[in-house]
Each structure stands twice: as C-alpha cells, then as structure tokens.
Amino acid sequence: MLIYLYRFLINIVFILSPIIIILRLIKKKENFKRFKEKFCFFSHKKKVGKLIWFHGASVGELLSVIPLIKQLEKDKKVDQILVTTTTLSSSKVFNNFKFKKTFHQFFPIDTNFLSKKFLNYWRPSLVVFIDSEIWPNMLLNIKEKSIPTILLNARITKKSFKRWKLFKNFSNKLFQCFTKTFPCNMETWKYLNYFGVKKIKFIGNIKFSQNNLKNLVIPKKLKKFLYNRKFWCASSTHDTEEILCSQVHKNLKRKYKKFLTIIIPRHVNRCENLLNSFQNLGFKVHCHSWSKNINNQTDIYLVDTYGETNLFFSFNKIVFVGGSIIKHGGQNPLEPARYGNSVLHGPNVSNFKEIYELLKKFGISKKVNSIKSLTNNVHKLIKHKPNSNLLTKKIEQTGTQILNATLKEIRLIIRNNEIK
C-alpha cells in the first residue's frame, strides 16, 4: 500500500519538476546542459559487456568509492563503470578524475517509469548503492530484474531508524532487496538486523580508504601570502558556523597581527552571501577564484570553488570540521586527519560517531562548544602542534585493509558469474 502512496507523491514531484529545475538553474544548482539526465536523456552510451553501477548522493559518497573504482578499472571482466549522484558539486568533483572506462550521469527522478527506463538502457550487471541511498522504485525494479545489489558503507542513524521503523513492513521489503549489505558501523548492523536483512558483513567504513592526493600545488600568490603568517581552516561549514568562525578570527587577531582564517563552506553556492555578510561585519575577504593579488590585510580566505578541499588540508595543521555546532550530525573528519591536521568539532557528530571516537582515542580531535572554547583551542594548537604522523599511518593501514576486503567481496560476485 505504501509503495502506491510513494509513487503518487513522486509523480507529483515529477509533474512539478520543470518548475523546480528552472529555479535550481537560476540558483546555479543544476548543469544547464546535463539536467536532462534526470529525465533519462543520457549523455553517454552503454557499451556491450558488463557494467557496474555505483550510486551515492553527493561528494562524500563519491570520494569514498574512488579508490575502489580505480582498482576495478584495471579488472578486465569489467567493461564499463557508471557513477551516478544527485548534486552538481559531485559532478564537478568527478571531473577531476581521469578515468578510462568510468563516467558520470545524474540519478533520475525516482518515478516507476523513469527507473525502469534507466535500468533498461544501462542494463547494469551489478549495482552498488552507497551509504543511505534508498530509492523505492529503483530498488524494487532492480530486484525484479534479479540484478545483484550491494548496500556499501550502509549507514542508518538513530534518527533515520525511527523514521524507517514507522513503516516497518515497507522498510523490511526495501532493505531485503539488497543481495549483500556492508554496514559502516555496528549501530547500523543492529538496525539492519531489525529489518530482517540476512546477508550482512562488517568490513569497516570505506571512507578510511580514500587516498591523499599527490603533488598538490599551492598557488604562488597564496603561498607568498601565507609566508610568516598564522592561519587555520574551517571546512564543510554550514549556515551560522561561518559567522561563528569569523568571531574566532576577530578574537585571535588580537593575539596575532598577521592572522588568516580559511573558510570552505559545505555548499559553495552560499559564497556570494557569505562574502557580503563578512564585508558587512568589517572583514576583508579574498575569494579563491579571484585572479587578483591577495590584499595584505585580508582576514578571511573564502574557498568558492569545487574539489579543492584537499589542497587546503595539505598545508593546514588545524581544521574545524563543520556541521557539528548546528544540529546537523557533523561532516567527515577523516579527510583533514589524513593530512595530519588536528581536528576541532562541535558536539553534534552523530553522523560520524565511531570515526570521531577513534580520532579522540589518538588524541587528534577535540570537542568545542562555543566561540570561546574554539578560540582557545585554535590558540593552543598554533602554539603547540601535536605530532599526528602516527594517526596518519594508522588511517592508511585501516583504509588499505577495508579497501582490499571490499574489493574481495565485489570480485567474488564477478568471478562467481553472479553478474551477467
């Protein structure tokens, strides 16, 4: 019964989608040339042979499977790899990688008609959904076609579990569509068991396996500006967190004459508003995309481009990870930790609870609750930076183990001729 209600509601979304798309185009949240992919007008062609399809919501999910895709590209039994996401930012990040047989498309609107059209065109031999991506029409149609389906790095939070639990029979039906599930933590394992999922195997969080990008080059003008200057970084920040960080900057400017705060918002489309807000508060701001020289009095360096976060992690040593002061659940702290940064975060980190516990165990992360505590901790870390090489190596070792175990599971399906 619930599937019919869902289909009714998603069809209303489909009817309204032209208006939604136009608004998103105006806000620069859609690709003018490629938004048609969401209606199954594809910009790539299906080749003859086996196609593996990976789907994740956005940038984080995409980056988590890049090491996996790099290995599968070498597999002669795999002819094509399709990656789908739903956001413009993830498509831009994907373009930074030069793959030979992997390409990107936008995930279609999840109507029954479009999901069937998508599957009939691409005919995937294996489907890998990442994290918490559960689309009822697509999932049920995949099962109807008997295509092996993996839920990789499955993540169900306490909050989302309560929502799924309200529709237990429907949730059972959806979660049992997966051939195999690999939870990212033991909490998710418990919830999957509740929904009657049978083939569950705990490998670990695939996000540990992301690789540091090599040969990252700091732009000359930025490198020159940073010389003999104290600085820190606030990454993946959400609304209100940037203003909080600007107040931290104001406090620390009293201690350090040459001081810089680098801010990397979670959503780059907010940068224009942030620029105006900072300037109204009296801060001098430089945007990363600007070609002009950096004013020597610059307070805030605003990163308004996609896919360059790792560049800033590579030369920073102190990173505040956003989505954690507000009630969002936090963003992934592994990326800055991987580059040897000390990680500061707010109290709301339920999305990455086990990862934060590991970082705390190694003494590399610290919780802050206010402007004052964030100011004090940044100040302490500037003065006494702890050695984080041990953690960096530990993350690399853990990531390699998880990557190899995941590859083994996928290749078992391929080698055992489970995919057509």
C-alpha positions as CSV (number, residue, x, y, z in Angstrom):
1,M,0.0,0.0,0.0
2,L,2.8,2.4,0.9
3,I,4.5,1.9,-2.4
4,Y,1.4,3.3,-4.2
5,L,1.4,6.3,-1.9
6,Y,5.1,6.9,-2.6
7,R,4.5,6.6,-6.3
8,F,1.7,9.0,-6.2
9,L,3.8,11.6,-4.3
10,I,6.9,11.1,-6.5
11,N,4.7,11.6,-9.6
12,I,3.6,14.9,-8.2
13,V,7.3,15.8,-7.8
14,F,7.8,14.8,-11.4
15,I,4.9,17.0,-12.6
16,L,6.3,19.9,-10.7
17,S,10.0,19.1,-11.7
18,P,10.2,21.6,-14.6
19,I,9.5,24.5,-12.2
20,I,11.9,23.0,-9.7
21,I,14.6,22.6,-12.3
22,I,14.2,26.2,-13.6
23,L,14.6,27.5,-10.0
24,R,17.6,25.3,-9.4
25,L,19.1,26.5,-12.7
26,I,18.7,30.1,-11.6
27,K,20.4,29.3,-8.3
28,K,23.2,27.6,-10.3
29,K,22.4,24.2,-8.6
30,E,21.9,22.4,-11.9
31,N,24.0,21.9,-15.0
32,F,22.3,23.6,-17.9
33,K,23.5,21.0,-20.5
34,R,23.1,17.9,-18.3
35,F,20.0,18.4,-16.2
36,K,18.1,16.3,-18.8
37,E,19.9,13.2,-17.5
38,K,17.5,13.3,-14.5
39,F,14.7,12.6,-17.0
40,C,16.6,9.8,-18.7
41,F,18.0,11.7,-21.6
42,F,21.5,10.3,-21.3
43,S,24.8,11.9,-22.4
44,H,26.8,8.6,-22.6
45,K,26.2,5.4,-24.4
46,K,26.1,1.9,-23.0
47,K,28.8,-0.4,-24.4
48,V,28.4,-4.1,-24.9
49,G,29.6,-6.1,-21.8
50,K,29.5,-5.9,-18.0
51,L,28.6,-2.6,-16.4
52,I,29.0,-1.9,-12.7
53,W,26.9,0.9,-11.4
54,F,27.8,2.9,-8.3
55,H,25.3,5.4,-6.8
56,G,25.9,7.9,-4.0
57,A,24.1,11.1,-3.0
58,S,26.9,13.7,-3.3
59,V,30.6,14.5,-2.9
60,G,31.4,12.4,0.2
61,E,29.9,9.2,-1.1
62,L,31.6,9.7,-4.5
63,L,35.0,10.2,-2.9
64,S,34.6,7.2,-0.7
65,V,34.5,4.8,-3.7
66,I,37.1,6.5,-5.9
67,P,39.9,4.1,-4.6
68,L,37.5,1.2,-5.3
69,I,36.8,2.4,-8.8
70,K,40.5,2.9,-9.6
71,Q,41.1,-0.8,-8.8
72,L,38.0,-2.0,-10.7
73,E,39.1,0.0,-13.8
74,K,42.0,-2.5,-14.0
75,D,39.7,-5.5,-14.0
76,K,39.3,-7.0,-17.5
77,K,36.0,-8.5,-16.6
78,V,34.5,-5.1,-16.1
79,D,33.8,-3.2,-19.3
80,Q,32.1,0.0,-18.0
81,I,31.6,1.7,-14.7
82,L,28.7,4.1,-14.3
83,V,28.7,6.5,-11.4
84,T,25.5,8.5,-10.5
85,T,25.0,11.2,-8.0
86,T,22.3,13.8,-7.4
87,T,24.3,17.1,-6.9
88,L,26.1,19.5,-9.2
89,S,29.1,19.7,-6.8
90,S,29.7,16.0,-7.1
91,S,29.7,16.0,-10.9
92,K,32.3,18.8,-10.8
93,V,34.5,16.8,-8.3
94,F,34.2,13.7,-10.6
95,N,35.6,15.7,-13.5
96,N,38.9,16.0,-11.5
97,F,39.5,12.3,-12.0
98,K,40.7,11.0,-15.4
99,F,39.1,7.6,-15.8
100,K,39.2,5.4,-18.9
101,K,36.0,3.4,-18.6
102,T,34.2,5.2,-15.8
103,F,31.7,8.0,-16.5
104,H,29.2,10.1,-14.6
105,Q,25.5,10.7,-15.0
106,F,22.9,12.3,-12.8
107,F,20.5,10.0,-10.9
108,P,17.0,10.1,-12.4
109,I,13.8,11.2,-10.6
110,D,12.6,8.0,-8.9
111,T,9.3,7.5,-10.7
112,N,8.4,4.0,-11.6
113,F,8.6,4.8,-15.3
114,L,12.0,6.6,-15.2
115,S,13.6,4.0,-13.0
116,K,12.6,1.2,-15.5
117,K,13.8,3.3,-18.4
118,F,17.1,3.9,-16.7
119,L,17.6,0.2,-16.0
120,N,16.5,-0.9,-19.5
121,Y,19.1,1.5,-21.0
122,W,22.1,0.8,-18.8
123,R,21.4,-2.9,-18.0
124,P,23.8,-3.0,-15.1
125,S,25.4,-6.3,-14.1
126,L,26.0,-5.2,-10.5
127,V,24.5,-2.3,-8.6
128,V,26.3,-0.7,-5.6
129,F,24.4,1.9,-3.5
130,I,26.5,3.9,-1.1
131,D,25.7,5.0,2.5
132,S,21.9,5.7,3.0
133,E,20.7,5.9,-0.6
134,I,17.3,4.1,-0.6
135,W,15.1,4.9,-3.6
136,P,12.0,2.6,-3.5
137,N,11.0,2.5,-7.2
138,M,14.6,2.0,-8.4
139,L,15.3,-0.6,-5.8
140,L,12.2,-2.7,-6.4
141,N,12.7,-2.6,-10.1
142,I,16.3,-3.7,-9.7
143,K,15.1,-6.7,-7.6
144,E,12.5,-7.5,-10.2
145,K,15.3,-7.8,-12.8
146,S,17.3,-10.0,-10.4
147,I,20.4,-7.8,-10.6
148,P,22.9,-8.4,-7.7
149,T,22.8,-5.3,-5.4
150,I,25.1,-4.2,-2.7
151,L,24.5,-1.6,0.0
152,L,28.0,-0.4,0.7
153,N,29.0,1.5,3.8
154,A,25.4,1.3,4.9
155,R,24.6,4.0,7.4
156,I,21.4,4.2,9.5
157,T,21.4,6.8,12.2
158,K,19.1,6.6,15.3
159,K,17.1,9.4,13.8
160,S,16.6,7.7,10.4
161,F,15.9,4.4,12.1
162,K,12.9,5.9,14.0
163,R,11.5,7.1,10.6
164,W,12.0,3.7,8.9
165,K,10.5,1.9,11.9
166,L,7.2,3.8,11.4
167,F,6.8,1.8,8.2
168,K,8.4,-1.5,9.3
169,N,6.8,-3.8,6.7
170,F,7.7,-1.4,3.9
171,S,11.2,-0.9,5.2
172,N,11.7,-4.7,5.5
173,K,10.8,-5.1,1.9
174,L,13.2,-2.4,0.7
175,F,16.2,-3.4,2.8
176,Q,15.8,-7.0,1.8
177,C,16.2,-6.0,-1.8
178,F,19.9,-6.0,-1.3
179,T,21.9,-9.1,-2.1
180,K,24.6,-8.1,0.4
181,T,25.0,-5.2,2.9
182,F,28.2,-3.9,4.4
183,P,27.4,-1.5,7.3
184,C,29.8,1.3,8.2
185,N,29.4,0.8,11.9
186,M,27.9,-1.6,14.5
187,E,24.9,0.7,15.1
188,T,23.8,0.2,11.5
189,W,24.4,-3.6,11.8
190,K,21.9,-3.6,14.7
191,Y,19.3,-1.7,12.7
192,L,19.7,-3.8,9.6
193,N,19.2,-6.9,11.7
194,Y,15.9,-5.4,13.0
195,F,14.7,-5.1,9.4
196,G,15.4,-8.7,8.7
197,V,18.4,-8.3,6.5
198,K,20.2,-11.6,6.2
199,K,23.5,-11.2,4.3
200,I,25.3,-8.6,6.4
201,K,29.0,-8.4,6.7
202,F,31.0,-5.8,8.7
203,I,34.2,-4.7,6.8
204,G,34.6,-1.2,8.2
205,N,34.0,2.3,7.0
206,I,35.0,2.6,3.3
207,K,35.8,6.3,3.9
208,F,39.0,5.2,5.6
209,S,40.3,4.0,2.2
210,Q,40.2,7.4,0.5
211,N,43.7,8.3,-0.7
212,N,45.6,11.5,-0.2
213,L,46.0,13.4,-3.5
214,K,49.7,13.7,-4.5
215,N,51.5,16.6,-5.9
216,L,49.1,19.3,-4.7
217,V,50.5,22.7,-5.6
218,I,49.6,25.8,-3.6
219,P,49.0,28.8,-5.9
220,K,52.0,31.1,-5.8
221,K,50.1,34.1,-4.7
222,L,48.6,32.2,-1.8
223,K,51.9,30.6,-0.8
224,K,53.5,34.0,-0.8
225,F,50.7,35.4,1.3
226,L,50.9,32.6,3.9
227,Y,54.6,33.1,4.5
228,N,55.3,34.1,8.1
229,R,51.6,34.2,8.8
230,K,49.5,32.2,11.4
231,F,46.4,30.6,9.9
232,W,43.7,27.9,10.4
233,C,40.9,26.4,8.4
234,A,37.1,25.8,8.9
235,S,35.8,23.2,6.5
236,S,32.4,21.9,5.5
237,T,30.8,24.7,7.4
238,H,27.0,25.3,7.4
239,D,24.9,28.4,7.9
240,T,25.8,30.3,11.1
241,E,29.0,28.4,11.6
242,E,30.9,30.7,9.2
243,I,29.9,33.8,11.3
244,L,31.0,31.9,14.5
245,C,34.4,31.3,12.9
246,S,34.7,34.9,11.9
247,Q,34.3,35.9,15.5
248,V,37.0,33.4,16.4
249,H,39.2,35.1,13.8
250,K,38.4,38.5,15.4
251,N,39.5,37.2,18.8
252,L,42.7,35.7,17.6
253,K,43.6,38.8,15.5
254,R,44.3,40.5,18.8
255,K,47.0,37.9,19.6
256,Y,48.4,37.5,16.1
257,K,48.8,40.6,13.9
258,K,49.3,38.5,10.8
259,F,46.4,36.1,11.1
260,L,44.2,34.3,8.5
261,T,41.1,32.3,8.6
262,I,40.4,30.0,5.7
263,I,36.7,29.0,5.3
264,I,35.5,26.2,3.0
265,P,31.7,26.2,3.0
266,R,29.9,22.8,2.6
267,H,27.8,24.4,-0.2
268,V,29.8,26.7,-2.5
269,N,26.6,28.4,-3.8
270,R,26.4,30.2,-0.5
271,C,29.7,32.0,-1.0
272,E,28.2,35.2,-2.5
273,N,26.0,35.7,0.5
274,L,28.9,34.9,2.9
275,L,31.1,37.4,1.1
276,N,28.5,40.1,1.7
277,S,28.0,39.1,5.3
278,F,31.7,39.1,6.1
279,Q,32.2,42.5,4.4
280,N,29.3,44.0,6.3
281,L,30.9,42.8,9.6
282,G,34.1,44.7,8.6
283,F,36.2,41.8,7.5
284,K,38.5,42.0,4.4
285,V,37.8,38.9,2.3
286,H,39.6,37.2,-0.7
287,C,37.8,34.5,-2.7
288,H,39.9,31.6,-4.0
289,S,38.6,32.1,-7.6
290,W,39.8,35.6,-7.9
291,S,42.8,36.2,-10.1
292,K,43.9,39.4,-8.5
293,N,46.6,39.5,-5.8
294,I,45.6,38.9,-2.2
295,N,45.3,42.1,-0.2
296,N,47.9,42.0,2.7
297,Q,45.1,43.0,5.1
298,T,42.9,40.0,4.2
299,D,41.2,38.4,7.2
300,I,39.2,35.6,5.6
301,Y,40.2,33.5,2.6
302,L,36.9,32.1,1.2
303,V,37.2,29.0,-0.9
304,D,34.4,29.4,-3.5
305,T,35.4,26.5,-5.9
306,Y,34.7,22.8,-6.0
307,G,37.0,19.9,-5.4
308,E,40.0,21.7,-3.9
309,T,39.4,20.9,-0.2
310,N,42.4,18.5,-0.1
311,L,44.7,21.2,-1.3
312,F,43.9,23.3,1.8
313,F,44.2,20.3,4.1
314,S,47.7,19.6,2.7
315,F,49.2,22.8,4.1
316,N,46.9,23.5,7.1
317,K,47.6,21.9,10.5
318,I,44.4,23.0,12.3
319,V,40.9,22.3,10.9
320,F,37.5,22.9,12.4
321,V,35.0,20.5,10.8
322,G,31.5,22.0,10.3
323,G,28.0,20.7,10.5
324,S,28.8,20.0,14.2
325,I,28.0,23.2,16.0
326,I,24.5,23.2,14.5
327,K,22.3,20.1,14.8
328,H,23.3,18.5,11.5
329,G,25.3,15.5,12.7
330,G,28.7,16.6,11.6
331,Q,30.8,16.1,8.4
332,N,33.5,13.6,7.7
333,P,36.7,14.4,9.8
334,L,38.8,11.7,8.1
335,E,39.9,14.0,5.2
336,P,41.7,16.6,7.3
337,A,43.0,13.9,9.7
338,R,44.5,12.0,6.8
339,Y,46.7,15.0,6.0
340,G,47.9,15.2,9.6
341,N,45.6,18.0,10.8
342,S,44.4,18.4,14.4
343,V,40.6,18.3,14.2
344,L,38.2,20.5,16.2
345,H,34.5,19.9,16.1
346,G,31.2,20.8,17.8
347,P,29.1,18.5,20.0
348,N,26.8,17.2,17.2
349,V,28.7,14.5,15.3
350,S,26.3,11.6,15.3
351,N,26.8,11.0,11.5
352,F,30.4,10.0,12.2
353,K,30.3,9.0,15.8
354,E,32.7,6.0,15.6
355,I,35.2,7.9,13.5
356,Y,35.3,10.8,16.0
357,E,35.8,8.3,18.8
358,L,38.8,6.8,17.0
359,L,40.3,10.3,16.4
360,K,39.7,11.2,20.1
361,K,41.4,7.9,21.1
362,F,44.5,9.0,19.2
363,G,44.4,12.5,20.7
364,I,43.9,14.2,17.4
365,S,40.4,15.6,17.8
366,K,38.8,17.9,20.4
367,K,35.2,18.9,21.0
368,V,34.3,22.6,21.3
369,N,31.0,24.2,22.4
370,S,31.4,27.9,21.9
371,I,33.3,30.7,20.3
372,K,35.4,31.0,23.4
373,S,36.4,27.3,23.5
374,L,37.1,27.2,19.7
375,T,39.2,30.4,20.1
376,N,41.2,28.9,23.0
377,N,41.8,25.6,21.2
378,V,42.9,27.1,18.0
379,H,45.3,29.3,20.0
380,K,46.7,26.3,21.9
381,L,47.3,24.3,18.7
382,I,49.0,27.2,17.0
383,K,51.4,27.3,19.9
384,H,51.9,23.6,20.5
385,K,51.1,21.4,17.5
386,P,51.0,17.7,18.4
387,N,52.6,15.1,16.2
388,S,49.9,13.3,14.2
389,N,52.1,11.1,12.0
390,L,51.0,8.0,14.0
391,L,47.3,8.6,13.3
392,T,48.0,9.3,9.6
393,K,49.7,5.9,9.2
394,K,47.0,4.2,11.2
395,I,44.3,5.6,8.9
396,E,46.3,4.5,5.9
397,Q,46.7,0.9,7.2
398,T,43.0,0.7,8.2
399,G,41.9,2.1,4.8
400,T,44.0,-0.4,2.9
401,Q,42.5,-3.3,4.8
402,I,39.0,-2.1,4.3
403,L,39.6,-1.4,0.6
404,N,41.1,-4.9,0.0
405,A,38.2,-6.6,1.9
406,T,35.6,-4.7,-0.2
407,L,37.3,-5.5,-3.4
408,K,37.4,-9.1,-2.5
409,E,33.7,-9.2,-1.9
410,I,32.9,-7.5,-5.2
411,R,35.3,-9.6,-7.2
412,L,33.7,-12.7,-5.6
413,I,30.4,-11.7,-7.2
414,I,32.1,-11.0,-10.5
415,R,34.2,-14.2,-10.5
416,N,31.4,-16.5,-9.5
417,N,29.5,-15.4,-12.5
418,E,26.8,-13.9,-10.3
419,I,26.7,-10.9,-12.7
420,K,25.5,-11.3,-16.3
